[in-house]
């Protein structure tokens, strides 16, 4: 059983369960809809949509009504206090955003992205180099009331989550090598399996032959109710 006290919070992310439609991801190992911290797999709220020049179309596709565009741009002027640039610090701030800007909540998830304490404590210098120190050094725990969905191996670069292990179709290799089968969200069920995938990618030393040449870690994704 997963104990949320064994993880530190990186931030709360709003995303919509989706599937990119890539042929390599259409197989019996993955569900029809995926939950992922990678925007390549699932669209998730990005604060820079409201910056100049911004991306009005992306915001509207995500579900922000056109009539709320100007208000959304004002919201995007808020100062960034977390490393993951489009993450929320609290559940309530994310819920306030949903109430104000997202009337359509179909396939919408409020996800707490959590990093293992064991890795953060032992390797804090490395997490600093990867851009996660500000959040993780606070040693903030996740709020209660969340449901763990599983683990994802995903890169973190340029102050945001990058490529998922699924972006390189590694679910097939990991199934063959370690008999790892993604769960109903397309995530890894067990932490030790997520660690195996992360370590297998790390053996490549960012040469780009196993995954993108970026630092990968594994994260626990915890789902929270969208409303109070």
C-alpha atoms as an extended CHARMM CRD file, in Angstrom:
* protein
*
       228  EXT
         1         1  UNK       CA              0.0000000000        0.0000000000        0.0000000000  PROA      1               0.0000000000
         2         2  UNK       CA              1.2890000000        3.4640000000       -0.9240000000  PROA      2               0.0000000000
         3         3  UNK       CA              1.9210000000        5.8480000000        1.9700000000  PROA      3               0.0000000000
         4         4  UNK       CA              1.6740000000        9.4670000000        0.7800000000  PROA      4               0.0000000000
         5         5  UNK       CA              3.9340000000       10.5020000000        3.6560000000  PROA      5               0.0000000000
         6         6  UNK       CA              6.7980000000        8.8270000000        1.8120000000  PROA      6               0.0000000000
         7         7  UNK       CA              6.6820000000       11.5060000000       -0.9000000000  PROA      7               0.0000000000
         8         8  UNK       CA              7.2670000000       15.2300000000       -1.2800000000  PROA      8               0.0000000000
         9         9  UNK       CA              4.9870000000       17.4510000000       -3.3180000000  PROA      9               0.0000000000
        10        10  UNK       CA              6.2440000000       19.0310000000       -6.5340000000  PROA      10              0.0000000000
        11        11  UNK       CA              2.8990000000       20.6510000000       -7.2980000000  PROA      11              0.0000000000
        12        12  UNK       CA             -0.7160000000       20.0830000000       -8.3280000000  PROA      12              0.0000000000
        13        13  UNK       CA             -1.3390000000       19.8190000000      -12.0760000000  PROA      13              0.0000000000
        14        14  UNK       CA             -4.5650000000       20.1290000000      -14.0650000000  PROA      14              0.0000000000
        15        15  UNK       CA             -4.6720000000       17.7770000000      -17.0430000000  PROA      15              0.0000000000
        16        16  UNK       CA             -7.1540000000       16.0030000000      -19.2480000000  PROA      16              0.0000000000
        17        17  UNK       CA             -6.9400000000       12.2610000000      -19.7540000000  PROA      17              0.0000000000
        18        18  UNK       CA             -6.2230000000       11.6940000000      -23.4210000000  PROA      18              0.0000000000
        19        19  UNK       CA             -4.4210000000        9.5840000000      -25.9980000000  PROA      19              0.0000000000
        20        20  UNK       CA             -2.1090000000       11.0940000000      -28.6190000000  PROA      20              0.0000000000
        21        21  UNK       CA             -3.2680000000        8.5760000000      -31.1990000000  PROA      21              0.0000000000
        22        22  UNK       CA              0.1950000000        7.3220000000      -32.0790000000  PROA      22              0.0000000000
        23        23  UNK       CA              0.0670000000        3.8790000000      -33.6610000000  PROA      23              0.0000000000
        24        24  UNK       CA              2.8720000000        2.6610000000      -31.3990000000  PROA      24              0.0000000000
        25        25  UNK       CA              0.6400000000        3.3280000000      -28.3690000000  PROA      25              0.0000000000
        26        26  UNK       CA             -2.3740000000        1.4950000000      -29.7930000000  PROA      26              0.0000000000
        27        27  UNK       CA             -1.8410000000       -1.9480000000      -28.3840000000  PROA      27              0.0000000000
        28        28  UNK       CA             -3.2360000000       -4.2720000000      -25.7800000000  PROA      28              0.0000000000
        29        29  UNK       CA             -0.8760000000       -2.9900000000      -23.0990000000  PROA      29              0.0000000000
        30        30  UNK       CA             -2.4170000000        0.4840000000      -22.8140000000  PROA      30              0.0000000000
        31        31  UNK       CA             -5.9370000000        1.7970000000      -22.1240000000  PROA      31              0.0000000000
        32        32  UNK       CA             -7.8450000000        4.0250000000      -24.5350000000  PROA      32              0.0000000000
        33        33  UNK       CA             -7.2480000000        7.0640000000      -22.3030000000  PROA      33              0.0000000000
        34        34  UNK       CA             -4.0290000000        7.8600000000      -20.5060000000  PROA      34              0.0000000000
        35        35  UNK       CA             -3.1670000000       10.0210000000      -17.4910000000  PROA      35              0.0000000000
        36        36  UNK       CA              0.2930000000       11.5370000000      -17.8280000000  PROA      36              0.0000000000
        37        37  UNK       CA              2.3640000000       14.4590000000      -16.5640000000  PROA      37              0.0000000000
        38        38  UNK       CA              3.7660000000       14.8400000000      -20.0800000000  PROA      38              0.0000000000
        39        39  UNK       CA              1.9780000000       17.3370000000      -22.3160000000  PROA      39              0.0000000000
        40        40  UNK       CA              2.9580000000       15.1190000000      -25.2530000000  PROA      40              0.0000000000
        41        41  UNK       CA              0.5110000000       12.5340000000      -23.9180000000  PROA      41              0.0000000000
        42        42  UNK       CA             -2.1100000000       14.6150000000      -22.0970000000  PROA      42              0.0000000000
        43        43  UNK       CA             -2.8850000000       18.3160000000      -22.4480000000  PROA      43              0.0000000000
        44        44  UNK       CA             -2.3040000000       20.1070000000      -19.1640000000  PROA      44              0.0000000000
        45        45  UNK       CA             -2.7600000000       23.6870000000      -18.1190000000  PROA      45              0.0000000000
        46        46  UNK       CA              0.1570000000       25.9060000000      -19.0930000000  PROA      46              0.0000000000
        47        47  UNK       CA              0.5970000000       29.3500000000      -17.6000000000  PROA      47              0.0000000000
        48        48  UNK       CA              2.5050000000       30.6010000000      -20.6410000000  PROA      48              0.0000000000
        49        49  UNK       CA             -0.6360000000       30.2860000000      -22.7820000000  PROA      49              0.0000000000
        50        50  UNK       CA             -1.5970000000       33.6710000000      -21.3640000000  PROA      50              0.0000000000
        51        51  UNK       CA              1.7850000000       35.3220000000      -21.8200000000  PROA      51              0.0000000000
        52        52  UNK       CA              2.7640000000       37.4450000000      -24.8230000000  PROA      52              0.0000000000
        53        53  UNK       CA              2.3450000000       36.3260000000      -27.5660000000  PROA      53              0.0000000000
        54        54  UNK       CA              0.6070000000       33.4190000000      -25.7860000000  PROA      54              0.0000000000
        55        55  UNK       CA             -1.4870000000       30.6190000000      -27.2230000000  PROA      55              0.0000000000
        56        56  UNK       CA             -5.1850000000       31.4390000000      -27.2150000000  PROA      56              0.0000000000
        57        57  UNK       CA             -6.1030000000       28.3570000000      -29.2680000000  PROA      57              0.0000000000
        58        58  UNK       CA             -4.4140000000       25.9660000000      -26.8310000000  PROA      58              0.0000000000
        59        59  UNK       CA             -6.2230000000       27.5630000000      -23.8870000000  PROA      59              0.0000000000
        60        60  UNK       CA             -9.5900000000       27.2910000000      -25.6150000000  PROA      60              0.0000000000
        61        61  UNK       CA             -8.9250000000       23.6790000000      -26.6450000000  PROA      61              0.0000000000
        62        62  UNK       CA             -8.1450000000       22.8860000000      -23.0220000000  PROA      62              0.0000000000
        63        63  UNK       CA            -11.5770000000       24.1950000000      -22.0610000000  PROA      63              0.0000000000
        64        64  UNK       CA            -11.1390000000       27.8470000000      -21.0970000000  PROA      64              0.0000000000
        65        65  UNK       CA            -14.1290000000       29.7150000000      -22.6080000000  PROA      65              0.0000000000
        66        66  UNK       CA            -13.3780000000       32.4930000000      -25.0770000000  PROA      66              0.0000000000
        67        67  UNK       CA            -15.2450000000       34.9830000000      -22.9300000000  PROA      67              0.0000000000
        68        68  UNK       CA            -12.8410000000       34.2010000000      -20.0580000000  PROA      68              0.0000000000
        69        69  UNK       CA             -9.6790000000       34.7360000000      -22.1530000000  PROA      69              0.0000000000
        70        70  UNK       CA             -8.8990000000       38.2170000000      -20.8620000000  PROA      70              0.0000000000
        71        71  UNK       CA             -9.4480000000       37.1330000000      -17.2680000000  PROA      71              0.0000000000
        72        72  UNK       CA             -7.2180000000       34.1060000000      -17.8700000000  PROA      72              0.0000000000
        73        73  UNK       CA             -4.4420000000       36.3240000000      -19.2130000000  PROA      73              0.0000000000
        74        74  UNK       CA             -4.6240000000       38.4010000000      -16.0560000000  PROA      74              0.0000000000
        75        75  UNK       CA             -4.4250000000       35.2230000000      -13.9750000000  PROA      75              0.0000000000
        76        76  UNK       CA             -1.2890000000       34.1880000000      -15.8750000000  PROA      76              0.0000000000
        77        77  UNK       CA              0.5240000000       37.2870000000      -14.5940000000  PROA      77              0.0000000000
        78        78  UNK       CA              0.7470000000       35.7270000000      -11.1380000000  PROA      78              0.0000000000
        79        79  UNK       CA              4.2980000000       35.2310000000       -9.8310000000  PROA      79              0.0000000000
        80        80  UNK       CA              5.7380000000       31.7410000000      -10.1700000000  PROA      80              0.0000000000
        81        81  UNK       CA              6.6430000000       30.1530000000       -6.8410000000  PROA      81              0.0000000000
        82        82  UNK       CA              7.0400000000       26.5080000000       -7.8710000000  PROA      82              0.0000000000
        83        83  UNK       CA              9.6240000000       24.8470000000      -10.0920000000  PROA      83              0.0000000000
        84        84  UNK       CA              6.9640000000       23.2190000000      -12.2540000000  PROA      84              0.0000000000
        85        85  UNK       CA              5.8430000000       26.4320000000      -13.8830000000  PROA      85              0.0000000000
        86        86  UNK       CA              2.2160000000       25.4850000000      -14.4760000000  PROA      86              0.0000000000
        87        87  UNK       CA              1.5790000000       23.7130000000      -11.1840000000  PROA      87              0.0000000000
        88        88  UNK       CA             -0.4910000000       24.9060000000       -8.2390000000  PROA      88              0.0000000000
        89        89  UNK       CA              0.8150000000       25.0400000000       -4.6880000000  PROA      89              0.0000000000
        90        90  UNK       CA             -2.4510000000       23.9600000000       -3.0700000000  PROA      90              0.0000000000
        91        91  UNK       CA             -5.5540000000       21.9500000000       -3.8720000000  PROA      91              0.0000000000
        92        92  UNK       CA             -7.7770000000       24.9240000000       -3.1170000000  PROA      92              0.0000000000
        93        93  UNK       CA             -6.0080000000       27.2120000000       -5.5910000000  PROA      93              0.0000000000
        94        94  UNK       CA             -6.4660000000       24.5820000000       -8.2990000000  PROA      94              0.0000000000
        95        95  UNK       CA            -10.1400000000       24.1680000000       -7.4090000000  PROA      95              0.0000000000
        96        96  UNK       CA            -10.6370000000       27.9350000000       -7.5090000000  PROA      96              0.0000000000
        97        97  UNK       CA             -9.1740000000       27.9230000000      -11.0210000000  PROA      97              0.0000000000
        98        98  UNK       CA            -11.5270000000       25.1310000000      -12.1100000000  PROA      98              0.0000000000
        99        99  UNK       CA            -14.5270000000       27.0160000000      -10.7750000000  PROA      99              0.0000000000
       100       100  UNK       CA            -13.4820000000       30.2240000000      -12.5100000000  PROA      100             0.0000000000
       101       101  UNK       CA            -12.1930000000       28.9480000000      -15.8540000000  PROA      101             0.0000000000
       102       102  UNK       CA            -13.1510000000       25.3220000000      -16.5620000000  PROA      102             0.0000000000
       103       103  UNK       CA            -16.9130000000       24.7050000000      -16.7640000000  PROA      103             0.0000000000
       104       104  UNK       CA            -16.3120000000       21.4730000000      -18.7270000000  PROA      104             0.0000000000
       105       105  UNK       CA            -14.7160000000       18.9310000000      -16.3920000000  PROA      105             0.0000000000
       106       106  UNK       CA            -14.9850000000       15.8590000000      -18.6360000000  PROA      106             0.0000000000
       107       107  UNK       CA            -11.7660000000       13.8430000000      -18.3890000000  PROA      107             0.0000000000
       108       108  UNK       CA            -10.2630000000       16.5700000000      -16.1980000000  PROA      108             0.0000000000
       109       109  UNK       CA             -7.8940000000       15.4340000000      -13.4550000000  PROA      109             0.0000000000
       110       110  UNK       CA             -6.3950000000       17.3330000000      -10.5480000000  PROA      110             0.0000000000
       111       111  UNK       CA             -3.1090000000       15.5130000000      -10.0020000000  PROA      111             0.0000000000
       112       112  UNK       CA             -0.6310000000       15.8420000000       -7.1860000000  PROA      112             0.0000000000
       113       113  UNK       CA              2.8390000000       15.1160000000       -8.5930000000  PROA      113             0.0000000000
       114       114  UNK       CA              4.9240000000       13.5450000000       -5.8250000000  PROA      114             0.0000000000
       115       115  UNK       CA              8.6230000000       12.7190000000       -5.6590000000  PROA      115             0.0000000000
       116       116  UNK       CA              9.9760000000        9.9200000000       -3.4150000000  PROA      116             0.0000000000
       117       117  UNK       CA             11.4790000000       11.1990000000       -0.1680000000  PROA      117             0.0000000000
       118       118  UNK       CA             14.2530000000        8.6300000000       -0.3960000000  PROA      118             0.0000000000
       119       119  UNK       CA             15.5000000000       10.0870000000       -3.6910000000  PROA      119             0.0000000000
       120       120  UNK       CA             15.0460000000       13.7140000000       -2.6860000000  PROA      120             0.0000000000
       121       121  UNK       CA             16.9190000000       13.3110000000        0.5960000000  PROA      121             0.0000000000
       122       122  UNK       CA             19.7990000000       11.2390000000       -0.7460000000  PROA      122             0.0000000000
       123       123  UNK       CA             20.3060000000       13.1260000000       -3.9800000000  PROA      123             0.0000000000
       124       124  UNK       CA             19.2060000000       16.7070000000       -3.3030000000  PROA      124             0.0000000000
       125       125  UNK       CA             22.1410000000       18.1420000000       -5.2530000000  PROA      125             0.0000000000
       126       126  UNK       CA             21.0510000000       16.2700000000       -8.3680000000  PROA      126             0.0000000000
       127       127  UNK       CA             17.4620000000       17.4390000000       -7.9640000000  PROA      127             0.0000000000
       128       128  UNK       CA             18.7980000000       20.9900000000       -7.7840000000  PROA      128             0.0000000000
       129       129  UNK       CA             20.5850000000       20.5220000000      -11.1110000000  PROA      129             0.0000000000
       130       130  UNK       CA             17.3830000000       19.2020000000      -12.6330000000  PROA      130             0.0000000000
       131       131  UNK       CA             15.3890000000       22.2390000000      -11.5260000000  PROA      131             0.0000000000
       132       132  UNK       CA             13.3150000000       20.7070000000       -8.7460000000  PROA      132             0.0000000000
       133       133  UNK       CA             15.0140000000       22.1220000000       -5.6550000000  PROA      133             0.0000000000
       134       134  UNK       CA             12.7270000000       25.0580000000       -4.8830000000  PROA      134             0.0000000000
       135       135  UNK       CA              9.6860000000       22.8530000000       -4.4090000000  PROA      135             0.0000000000
       136       136  UNK       CA             11.3170000000       19.7480000000       -3.0050000000  PROA      136             0.0000000000
       137       137  UNK       CA             13.5980000000       21.5000000000       -0.5190000000  PROA      137             0.0000000000
       138       138  UNK       CA             10.4810000000       22.7990000000        1.1970000000  PROA      138             0.0000000000
       139       139  UNK       CA              9.7250000000       19.1910000000        2.1850000000  PROA      139             0.0000000000
       140       140  UNK       CA              5.9920000000       19.7530000000        1.6560000000  PROA      140             0.0000000000
       141       141  UNK       CA              3.7620000000       16.6840000000        1.9550000000  PROA      141             0.0000000000
       142       142  UNK       CA              0.7440000000       16.0250000000       -0.2110000000  PROA      142             0.0000000000
       143       143  UNK       CA             -2.6480000000       17.0660000000        1.0730000000  PROA      143             0.0000000000
       144       144  UNK       CA             -4.9450000000       14.3330000000        2.3460000000  PROA      144             0.0000000000
       145       145  UNK       CA             -7.9200000000       13.0150000000        0.4070000000  PROA      145             0.0000000000
       146       146  UNK       CA             -6.0680000000       11.9330000000       -2.7190000000  PROA      146             0.0000000000
       147       147  UNK       CA             -6.1580000000        8.6070000000       -4.5380000000  PROA      147             0.0000000000
       148       148  UNK       CA             -2.8270000000        7.2510000000       -5.8410000000  PROA      148             0.0000000000
       149       149  UNK       CA             -3.2170000000        6.2940000000       -9.5010000000  PROA      149             0.0000000000
       150       150  UNK       CA              0.2580000000        4.9160000000      -10.1000000000  PROA      150             0.0000000000
       151       151  UNK       CA              3.7750000000        5.9580000000      -11.0350000000  PROA      151             0.0000000000
       152       152  UNK       CA              5.1260000000        7.5730000000      -14.1720000000  PROA      152             0.0000000000
       153       153  UNK       CA              8.7060000000        7.8250000000      -15.3960000000  PROA      153             0.0000000000
       154       154  UNK       CA              9.0090000000       11.2650000000      -16.9410000000  PROA      154             0.0000000000
       155       155  UNK       CA             11.7480000000       13.7770000000      -17.6330000000  PROA      155             0.0000000000
       156       156  UNK       CA             11.9230000000       17.1950000000      -15.9900000000  PROA      156             0.0000000000
       157       157  UNK       CA             13.5640000000       20.0400000000      -17.8710000000  PROA      157             0.0000000000
       158       158  UNK       CA             13.0680000000       23.7730000000      -18.4290000000  PROA      158             0.0000000000
       159       159  UNK       CA             10.9340000000       24.0480000000      -15.3140000000  PROA      159             0.0000000000
       160       160  UNK       CA              8.3270000000       21.5870000000      -16.4590000000  PROA      160             0.0000000000
       161       161  UNK       CA              7.6280000000       17.9150000000      -16.9990000000  PROA      161             0.0000000000
       162       162  UNK       CA              8.8920000000       16.7320000000      -20.3600000000  PROA      162             0.0000000000
       163       163  UNK       CA              8.7480000000       13.3280000000      -22.0340000000  PROA      163             0.0000000000
       164       164  UNK       CA              7.0740000000       10.3080000000      -20.5290000000  PROA      164             0.0000000000
       165       165  UNK       CA              8.4620000000        6.7980000000      -20.8350000000  PROA      165             0.0000000000
       166       166  UNK       CA              5.4920000000        6.2590000000      -23.1760000000  PROA      166             0.0000000000
       167       167  UNK       CA              6.7990000000        8.9090000000      -25.5910000000  PROA      167             0.0000000000
       168       168  UNK       CA              9.5080000000        6.4110000000      -26.5650000000  PROA      168             0.0000000000
       169       169  UNK       CA              7.1150000000        3.4290000000      -26.4320000000  PROA      169             0.0000000000
       170       170  UNK       CA              9.1590000000        1.9210000000      -23.6160000000  PROA      170             0.0000000000
       171       171  UNK       CA              6.1230000000        0.1130000000      -22.2320000000  PROA      171             0.0000000000
       172       172  UNK       CA              6.7980000000       -2.6050000000      -24.7990000000  PROA      172             0.0000000000
       173       173  UNK       CA             10.4700000000       -2.9860000000      -23.8390000000  PROA      173             0.0000000000
       174       174  UNK       CA              9.6800000000       -2.8980000000      -20.1360000000  PROA      174             0.0000000000
       175       175  UNK       CA              7.0070000000       -5.5310000000      -20.5690000000  PROA      175             0.0000000000
       176       176  UNK       CA              9.4950000000       -7.7990000000      -22.3090000000  PROA      176             0.0000000000
       177       177  UNK       CA             12.3950000000       -7.1220000000      -19.9190000000  PROA      177             0.0000000000
       178       178  UNK       CA             10.6310000000       -6.8490000000      -16.5590000000  PROA      178             0.0000000000
       179       179  UNK       CA              7.0430000000       -8.0650000000      -17.2020000000  PROA      179             0.0000000000
       180       180  UNK       CA              5.7750000000       -4.5880000000      -16.2940000000  PROA      180             0.0000000000
       181       181  UNK       CA              2.2420000000       -3.9650000000      -17.5280000000  PROA      181             0.0000000000
       182       182  UNK       CA              0.7090000000       -0.4560000000      -17.3430000000  PROA      182             0.0000000000
       183       183  UNK       CA             -2.4590000000       -0.1390000000      -15.2800000000  PROA      183             0.0000000000
       184       184  UNK       CA             -5.8210000000        1.2900000000      -16.3190000000  PROA      184             0.0000000000
       185       185  UNK       CA             -4.3860000000        4.8200000000      -16.4360000000  PROA      185             0.0000000000
       186       186  UNK       CA             -1.2950000000        3.8570000000      -18.4280000000  PROA      186             0.0000000000
       187       187  UNK       CA              0.8040000000        4.2180000000      -15.2680000000  PROA      187             0.0000000000
       188       188  UNK       CA              3.1290000000        1.8300000000      -13.4400000000  PROA      188             0.0000000000
       189       189  UNK       CA              1.4070000000        0.1740000000      -10.5150000000  PROA      189             0.0000000000
       190       190  UNK       CA              4.3820000000       -0.5670000000       -8.2540000000  PROA      190             0.0000000000
       191       191  UNK       CA              7.1410000000        1.7580000000       -7.0860000000  PROA      191             0.0000000000
       192       192  UNK       CA              9.8540000000       -0.8610000000       -7.4740000000  PROA      192             0.0000000000
       193       193  UNK       CA              8.8360000000       -1.3350000000      -11.1110000000  PROA      193             0.0000000000
       194       194  UNK       CA              8.9230000000        2.4340000000      -11.6900000000  PROA      194             0.0000000000
       195       195  UNK       CA             12.4090000000        2.4800000000      -10.1820000000  PROA      195             0.0000000000
       196       196  UNK       CA             13.5010000000       -0.2860000000      -12.5670000000  PROA      196             0.0000000000
       197       197  UNK       CA             12.3210000000        1.7120000000      -15.5720000000  PROA      197             0.0000000000
       198       198  UNK       CA             13.9690000000        4.9030000000      -14.3190000000  PROA      198             0.0000000000
       199       199  UNK       CA             17.2650000000        3.1300000000      -13.6490000000  PROA      199             0.0000000000
       200       200  UNK       CA             17.1520000000        1.3550000000      -17.0150000000  PROA      200             0.0000000000
       201       201  UNK       CA             16.8200000000        4.7260000000      -18.7800000000  PROA      201             0.0000000000
       202       202  UNK       CA             19.5830000000        6.2190000000      -16.6030000000  PROA      202             0.0000000000
       203       203  UNK       CA             22.0040000000        3.4880000000      -17.7250000000  PROA      203             0.0000000000
       204       204  UNK       CA             21.9940000000        5.2070000000      -21.1120000000  PROA      204             0.0000000000
       205       205  UNK       CA             23.6740000000        8.2680000000      -19.5190000000  PROA      205             0.0000000000
       206       206  UNK       CA             21.4730000000       10.6330000000      -21.5460000000  PROA      206             0.0000000000
       207       207  UNK       CA             22.8920000000        9.4990000000      -24.8850000000  PROA      207             0.0000000000
       208       208  UNK       CA             19.4050000000        9.4620000000      -26.3590000000  PROA      208             0.0000000000
       209       209  UNK       CA             19.3210000000        5.8230000000      -27.4150000000  PROA      209             0.0000000000
       210       210  UNK       CA             16.8000000000        4.6280000000      -24.8180000000  PROA      210             0.0000000000
       211       211  UNK       CA             14.8650000000        7.8530000000      -24.2590000000  PROA      211             0.0000000000
       212       212  UNK       CA             15.2340000000       11.5780000000      -24.7950000000  PROA      212             0.0000000000
       213       213  UNK       CA             18.6100000000       12.9630000000      -23.6060000000  PROA      213             0.0000000000
       214       214  UNK       CA             17.0650000000       14.4780000000      -20.4750000000  PROA      214             0.0000000000
       215       215  UNK       CA             17.1100000000       13.5070000000      -16.7840000000  PROA      215             0.0000000000
       216       216  UNK       CA             14.2750000000       11.1090000000      -15.9760000000  PROA      216             0.0000000000
       217       217  UNK       CA             12.7620000000       10.3330000000      -12.5780000000  PROA      217             0.0000000000
       218       218  UNK       CA              9.7160000000        8.4760000000      -11.4100000000  PROA      218             0.0000000000
       219       219  UNK       CA              6.7640000000       10.3050000000       -9.8860000000  PROA      219             0.0000000000
       220       220  UNK       CA              3.6600000000        9.2360000000       -8.0340000000  PROA      220             0.0000000000
       221       221  UNK       CA              0.4510000000       10.6440000000       -9.5010000000  PROA      221             0.0000000000
       222       222  UNK       CA             -2.2890000000       11.2580000000       -6.9380000000  PROA      222             0.0000000000
       223       223  UNK       CA             -5.8030000000       12.2250000000       -8.0500000000  PROA      223             0.0000000000
       224       224  UNK       CA             -7.9330000000       14.6590000000       -6.0140000000  PROA      224             0.0000000000
       225       225  UNK       CA            -11.6390000000       15.5980000000       -6.2560000000  PROA      225             0.0000000000
       226       226  UNK       CA            -12.1710000000       18.5990000000       -8.5300000000  PROA      226             0.0000000000
       227       227  UNK       CA            -14.5340000000       20.3330000000       -6.1320000000  PROA      227             0.0000000000
       228       228  UNK       CA            -14.5690000000       20.9010000000       -2.3870000000  PROA      228             0.0000000000
